[in-house]
Structure formats: C-alpha cells, structure tokens
Amino acid sequence: MGLQNKIIVYAAIAGLFGMMGIIVWYASLDNPELEQVEIKLLNVEVKDVNKIENSAKLEVTFLVKNPSEKTFTVPIIGYQLYADGQLLGSSQYSTEDIAMPGRAVFYSGVEIPLKNTFVLNKSDVNSEIYQAVLNGNISSFSAEGSITTETSWSLVEKAFKTST
C-alpha cells in the first residue's frame, strides 16, 4: 500500500469520526428542552387487595407536562413511593418495549396522566402503614426518582421529587 493510499484511508477514517461527532453534537441540541419536562404525583389509589397473599395493587398516576417546544415521549419513570414519609417500595412505569410511534406523544404544552401499577406487599412495610394505605388514612403520598424523555435523536434522564 502506497503512501497516497494510506493518506486516503486515514482521511476517510478522520472524516467518519468527524461525521459521528457532528451527529452527536446535533443530537445534544435537544437536551436543554428535554430537561424542562415537569412531573407531578397526581394520585395514588388502592385498586385491588389480595388478603391471601397480603398484598395490594395501587394505581399511581403521574401528570407529565411538556413546557418546551420539542416533542418527546417518556419511556421510563423509575420511582420510590412514600406514604406519610415512610418508604413503601420502588417501581417503574415503562414503555421501553413499545416503539416510539406507539407511546404517548408529548407535544408542546401538553399534559398527560401516566398510570402505573404499584404492588405493595405487607411483608415489605410495617403493618400499621400497610393498613393505613388500605383504609385511605394517608395524609400524603410522595415519590422521588427519575424520568426519561426521548426524541428520535436524544435521551435525557431528569431527577424529580413530588408529592400529593
């Protein structure tokens, strides 16, 4: 291989890396707008109680708002749920296995409630807090975790803390 051929190969490799750098830079232009996502814990409701397995299914509803001009989807909300300051456990809203066109689309200014089933096991919490949740005697629920927003070019994870 002659010197001229080596220069051509190195120039092609450098051009490829340059093009990849431009793609990464272009994709990162969405990040500041994706980080503007707002999330609020809207409601926690007991949906089903299994007295045999000592567990309850809670429906956790988050209200997600897009205050930016950039359209996105939400593939994941990972969170820890608290009742009156006591940790009930962790869960995750996930649409990762659904293609982007099948997910809820957050256009500019849109607010969409996203619901998730949280399984509360009596063995995971103190029995008084478990019974208080079932009886509706909780003064406030709170959640903290991270929400992931996604466009076709970017993926941004943002921490949150919210309460009812």
C-alpha positions as CSV (number, residue, x, y, z in Angstrom):
1,M,0.0,0.0,0.0
2,G,1.5,3.3,-1.1
3,L,1.7,6.5,0.9
4,Q,-1.1,8.1,-1.1
5,N,-3.4,5.2,-0.4
6,K,-2.6,5.4,3.4
7,I,-3.4,9.1,3.4
8,I,-6.7,8.4,1.7
9,V,-7.6,5.7,4.3
10,Y,-6.6,8.0,7.2
11,A,-8.6,10.9,5.7
12,A,-11.7,8.6,5.3
13,I,-11.4,7.5,8.9
14,A,-11.0,11.1,10.1
15,G,-14.0,12.1,8.0
16,L,-16.1,9.3,9.5
17,F,-15.1,10.4,13.1
18,G,-15.9,14.0,12.2
19,M,-19.3,13.0,10.8
20,M,-20.0,11.0,14.0
21,G,-19.1,14.0,16.1
22,I,-21.5,16.2,14.2
23,I,-24.3,13.7,14.7
24,V,-23.6,13.6,18.5
25,W,-23.4,17.4,18.7
26,Y,-26.7,17.7,16.7
27,A,-28.5,15.2,18.9
28,S,-27.4,17.1,22.1
29,L,-29.1,20.3,20.9
30,D,-32.4,18.8,22.2
31,N,-31.2,18.1,25.7
32,P,-32.0,21.5,27.3
33,E,-35.6,21.4,26.1
34,L,-36.0,17.7,27.2
35,E,-34.8,18.7,30.7
36,Q,-37.7,21.1,31.0
37,V,-40.1,18.2,31.5
38,E,-42.4,18.6,34.6
39,I,-43.7,15.7,36.6
40,K,-46.2,15.7,39.4
41,L,-47.6,12.8,41.5
42,L,-51.3,13.3,40.9
43,N,-52.9,10.4,42.7
44,V,-52.4,7.0,44.5
45,E,-55.4,4.8,44.7
46,V,-55.9,1.3,46.1
47,K,-57.3,-0.9,43.2
48,D,-57.1,-4.4,44.5
49,V,-56.4,-6.1,47.8
50,N,-55.3,-9.8,48.0
51,K,-55.8,-11.0,51.6
52,I,-54.4,-14.4,50.8
53,E,-51.0,-13.0,49.6
54,N,-51.2,-9.9,51.9
55,S,-50.6,-7.6,49.0
56,A,-52.4,-4.6,47.4
57,K,-52.3,-3.1,43.9
58,L,-52.1,0.6,43.9
59,E,-52.6,2.8,40.8
60,V,-50.0,5.5,40.8
61,T,-50.8,8.4,38.5
62,F,-48.2,10.9,37.4
63,L,-49.1,14.1,35.5
64,V,-46.3,14.8,32.9
65,K,-46.1,18.1,31.2
66,N,-44.1,19.4,28.3
67,P,-43.4,23.1,28.7
68,S,-40.8,23.2,25.8
69,E,-41.2,23.4,22.1
70,K,-39.7,20.0,21.5
71,T,-42.0,16.9,21.1
72,F,-40.9,13.9,23.0
73,T,-42.0,10.5,24.6
74,V,-41.5,9.1,28.0
75,P,-40.1,5.6,28.0
76,I,-39.3,5.3,31.8
77,I,-40.3,6.7,35.1
78,G,-38.4,5.0,37.9
79,Y,-39.5,5.9,41.4
80,Q,-39.7,5.2,45.1
81,L,-43.1,5.7,46.7
82,Y,-43.6,7.0,50.2
83,A,-46.7,7.2,52.4
84,D,-46.5,9.9,55.1
85,G,-42.8,9.8,54.8
86,Q,-42.4,6.1,55.0
87,L,-40.9,4.2,52.1
88,L,-43.4,1.7,50.5
89,G,-41.0,0.5,47.8
90,S,-39.8,1.1,44.3
91,S,-41.5,0.7,41.0
92,Q,-41.2,1.8,37.4
93,Y,-43.5,3.0,34.6
94,S,-42.0,1.7,31.4
95,T,-42.9,1.8,27.7
96,E,-39.4,0.8,26.6
97,D,-40.6,-2.3,24.8
98,I,-43.1,-0.2,22.8
99,A,-41.8,1.5,19.6
100,M,-41.7,5.3,19.8
101,P,-44.7,5.8,17.5
102,G,-46.8,3.7,19.9
103,R,-46.1,5.7,23.0
104,A,-47.9,8.8,24.4
105,V,-46.6,11.8,22.5
106,F,-45.9,15.0,24.4
107,Y,-46.3,17.9,22.1
108,S,-45.5,21.4,23.3
109,G,-47.8,22.5,26.2
110,V,-49.4,19.0,26.6
111,E,-50.1,17.4,30.0
112,I,-50.8,13.7,30.0
113,P,-51.5,11.5,33.0
114,L,-49.4,8.3,33.0
115,K,-50.6,5.4,35.2
116,N,-48.6,2.6,36.8
117,T,-49.5,-0.3,39.0
118,F,-47.5,-0.5,42.2
119,V,-47.7,-3.7,44.2
120,L,-47.5,-3.2,47.9
121,N,-46.6,-6.3,49.9
122,K,-47.5,-6.3,53.6
123,S,-44.2,-8.0,54.4
124,D,-42.2,-5.1,52.9
125,V,-43.6,-2.4,55.2
126,N,-44.7,-2.0,58.7
127,S,-48.3,-3.4,59.3
128,E,-49.7,0.0,60.5
129,I,-48.7,1.8,57.4
130,Y,-50.0,-1.1,55.2
131,Q,-53.3,-0.9,56.9
132,A,-53.4,2.9,56.7
133,V,-52.8,2.7,53.0
134,L,-55.7,0.2,52.6
135,N,-58.0,2.3,54.7
136,G,-57.2,5.5,53.0
137,N,-55.7,7.1,56.1
138,I,-52.6,8.5,54.5
139,S,-52.3,12.3,54.6
140,S,-49.9,12.5,51.7
141,F,-48.0,10.3,49.2
142,S,-44.7,11.3,47.7
143,A,-42.4,10.0,45.0
144,E,-38.9,10.6,44.0
145,G,-36.9,9.1,41.2
146,S,-36.0,9.9,37.6
147,I,-38.0,10.4,34.4
148,T,-36.5,9.7,31.0
149,T,-37.6,11.8,28.0
150,E,-36.7,10.7,24.4
151,T,-36.8,12.1,20.9
152,S,-35.6,10.3,17.9
153,W,-32.1,11.9,18.4
154,S,-31.8,12.3,22.2
155,L,-32.4,10.6,25.5
156,V,-32.4,12.6,28.8
157,E,-32.8,11.5,32.4
158,K,-34.0,14.0,35.0
159,A,-34.4,13.5,38.7
160,F,-37.6,14.5,40.4
161,K,-39.3,14.7,43.8
162,T,-43.1,15.3,44.1
163,S,-46.0,14.8,46.5
164,T,-49.7,14.8,46.5
